[in-house]
Amino acid sequence: MPVDAPDPVKQKRDFRAKALSMTRILAGARDAEANHVLYLFDSCFSGTIFKTKALPKEPPHISKALGLPVRQFITAGGAKDPVPAQSTFTPAFVDALVLGRGDLNGDGYVSGTELGLYLQQEVPRHTRQTPQFGKIDDYDLSRGDFIFALPQTQMAKAEPAKVDNAALKAQEQMLDLEFWKTVRASNDPEMLEAYLDAFPDGVYAKLAKLMLAKLKASPAKELTSDDI
């Protein structure tokens, strides 16, 4: 029943024209091509669409839940619950996912079942509404579960960037060579020491040590190409 629907007692025909029957919602749920569909109603609801309100004794495995189709429904309250002026259901729903409060078993995921249970426990603490949740009364469309992966879970599961070791090694060798070209022509002990600090296991490290030793032994003598 949308917010602009007239009073069904006073204007029954106009009410029926505005109201949306659960039969139409069920038909749309069955015709949907998506594997998983979650309906959220920030409103009161009789709960007749649900297959059952009972929870499974053990939460289904995430991969199994994702592999099987499902049409799940979560509503803000029951048929006789009062409608609050300000919604508690919606912010509680956001906190369940953004803050991870709906992850009742601590596995890094929030299933539709966990979400429904969390809202059913949390919302009544702040308003006189008791959310209801369940699955469509259709075996083939009630075997899976809707799954939300929490942000930290997605980050943890993300594969680290693959490093191209060959490319890194080639780049390091190129830097080694360029540094060495500058050092070998300088005959400067400080530059040789700087090279050895940067490339202690470099291609030219042994030559740098020999040059440095000769420069320290004979500081006044200039090295020639034959010495190098």
C-alpha positions in Angstrom: 0.0 0.0 0.0 1.8 3.2 -1.1 1.7 6.4 1.0 -0.8 8.1 -1.3 -3.4 5.2 -1.2 -6.8 6.3 0.0 -8.7 4.8 3.0 -9.8 1.3 1.9 -13.0 1.6 4.0 -14.1 4.9 2.4 -12.7 4.5 -1.1 -12.3 0.7 -1.8 -12.1 1.0 -5.6 -9.5 3.8 -5.5 -7.6 1.9 -2.9 -7.4 -1.2 -5.0 -6.3 0.8 -8.0 -3.3 2.2 -5.9 -2.5 -0.9 -3.9 0.0 -3.5 -5.1 -1.0 -7.1 -4.5 1.5 -9.6 -3.1 0.5 -11.8 -6.1 2.1 -9.3 -8.4 5.2 -9.0 -6.2 5.5 -12.8 -6.2 5.1 -13.0 -9.9 7.9 -10.4 -10.4 10.1 -12.3 -8.0 9.6 -15.6 -9.9 10.2 -13.9 -13.3 13.4 -12.2 -12.3 16.4 -13.5 -14.2 18.9 -12.7 -11.4 20.2 -15.6 -9.3 19.7 -13.7 -6.1 17.1 -11.1 -5.3 16.6 -9.4 -1.9 13.4 -7.3 -1.3 13.6 -4.8 1.5 10.3 -3.2 2.7 10.7 -0.3 5.1 7.0 -0.9 6.1 4.8 -3.2 8.0 3.9 -6.5 6.5 1.8 -9.6 7.3 4.5 -12.1 6.4 2.2 -14.4 4.4 4.7 -14.4 1.5 7.4 -16.2 3.6 8.0 -19.9 3.3 9.0 -20.0 7.0 10.2 -17.7 9.7 12.5 -20.3 11.2 16.2 -20.0 10.9 18.4 -22.9 9.9 20.3 -24.4 12.8 23.6 -23.8 11.1 24.4 -20.9 8.6 24.9 -22.2 5.1 28.3 -22.2 3.5 28.9 -19.0 1.6 29.7 -20.8 -1.7 26.7 -23.0 -1.5 24.5 -20.0 -0.6 25.7 -18.1 -3.6 25.4 -21.0 -6.0 21.6 -21.6 -5.3 18.9 -19.2 -6.3 16.8 -17.3 -3.7 14.1 -14.6 -3.3 14.4 -13.2 0.1 12.2 -10.6 1.8 12.8 -8.4 4.9 10.2 -6.0 6.2 10.3 -3.3 8.9 7.5 -4.8 10.9 4.4 -7.0 11.1 0.9 -6.3 10.1 -0.2 -4.8 13.4 3.0 -2.8 14.2 2.6 1.0 14.4 4.5 2.9 11.7 7.0 5.4 13.3 7.4 8.9 12.0 11.1 8.4 11.5 12.4 5.1 10.2 14.6 3.0 12.4 14.7 0.1 10.0 16.8 1.9 7.3 19.7 3.2 9.5 19.8 -0.2 11.2 20.1 -1.9 7.8 22.9 0.5 6.8 24.8 -0.1 10.1 24.4 -3.9 9.6 26.5 -3.7 6.4 28.7 -0.6 6.7 29.7 -1.3 10.3 29.5 -5.1 10.0 27.0 -5.4 12.9 25.0 -7.9 10.8 27.9 -10.4 10.7 26.5 -12.5 13.5 28.9 -15.4 13.1 32.0 -13.3 12.4 32.9 -14.9 9.1 33.3 -11.6 7.2 30.0 -11.9 5.4 26.4 -10.9 6.1 23.8 -13.3 4.7 20.2 -12.4 4.2 19.3 -14.6 7.0 21.8 -12.9 9.4 20.6 -9.5 8.2 17.0 -10.4 9.0 17.9 -11.8 12.4 20.0 -8.8 13.3 17.2 -6.3 12.3 14.6 -8.4 14.2 16.7 -8.0 17.3 17.9 -4.5 16.9 14.9 -2.5 15.6 12.5 -3.4 18.5 15.0 -1.8 20.9 14.3 1.6 19.5 10.7 1.4 18.2 7.6 -0.7 18.5 8.3 -2.6 15.3 9.5 -6.2 14.9 11.0 -6.8 11.4 10.1 -10.0 9.7 12.2 -11.9 7.2 12.0 -15.1 5.1 12.1 -16.6 1.6 9.6 -17.0 -1.1 7.2 -20.0 -0.8 8.9 -21.7 -3.8 11.4 -24.5 -3.2 13.5 -23.7 -6.3 13.8 -20.1 -5.3 14.5 -20.5 -1.6 17.5 -22.8 -1.5 20.2 -20.1 -1.6 20.9 -17.0 0.5 21.7 -13.4 -0.3 25.3 -12.6 0.7 27.0 -9.3 1.4 30.8 -9.3 1.6 32.0 -6.8 4.2 34.6 -4.2 3.0 37.4 -5.7 5.1 36.6 -9.2 3.7 36.9 -7.9 0.1 40.3 -6.3 1.0 41.5 -9.5 2.6 40.5 -11.7 -0.3 41.9 -9.3 -2.9 45.0 -10.9 -4.4 48.2 -8.9 -3.9 49.6 -7.4 -7.1 51.9 -9.8 -8.9 55.5 -8.6 -9.0 57.4 -9.1 -12.2 60.8 -10.2 -10.7 62.5 -10.3 -14.0 61.5 -6.7 -14.8 62.6 -5.5 -11.4 66.0 -7.3 -11.8 66.6 -5.7 -15.2 65.7 -2.3 -13.9 68.1 -2.7 -11.0 70.9 -3.8 -13.3 70.3 -0.7 -15.5 70.6 1.6 -12.4 73.7 -0.3 -11.3 75.4 0.3 -14.7 74.4 4.0 -14.9 75.7 4.6 -11.4 78.9 2.7 -12.2 79.6 4.8 -15.3 79.6 7.9 -13.2 81.7 6.5 -10.4 84.5 4.8 -12.5 85.4 8.0 -14.3 85.5 10.2 -11.1 88.3 8.5 -9.2 86.5 9.8 -6.1 86.6 7.5 -3.0 83.4 9.0 -1.6 81.5 8.2 -4.8 82.9 4.7 -4.8 81.7 4.3 -1.2 78.3 5.7 -2.2 78.1 3.1 -5.0 78.9 0.3 -2.7 76.3 1.5 -0.2 73.7 1.5 -3.0 74.8 -1.7 -4.6 76.7 -3.8 -2.1 76.2 -6.9 -4.3 76.2 -5.0 -7.6 77.8 -6.2 -10.8 80.7 -3.9 -10.3 81.0 -4.1 -6.5 84.3 -6.0 -6.7 85.9 -3.5 -9.0 84.7 -0.7 -6.9 86.3 -2.2 -3.8 89.6 -2.7 -5.7 89.5 0.9 -7.0 88.7 2.2 -3.5 91.6 0.2 -2.0 94.1 1.6 -4.5 92.9 5.1 -4.0 93.3 4.9 -0.3 96.7 3.3 -0.6 98.0 5.9 -3.1 95.7 9.0 -2.8 98.0 11.2 -4.9 98.2 8.9 -7.8 95.6 9.1 -10.6 94.3 5.8 -11.8 94.5 5.1 -15.5 92.4 3.0 -17.7 94.9 0.1 -17.3 94.2 0.2 -13.5 90.5 0.0 -14.0 
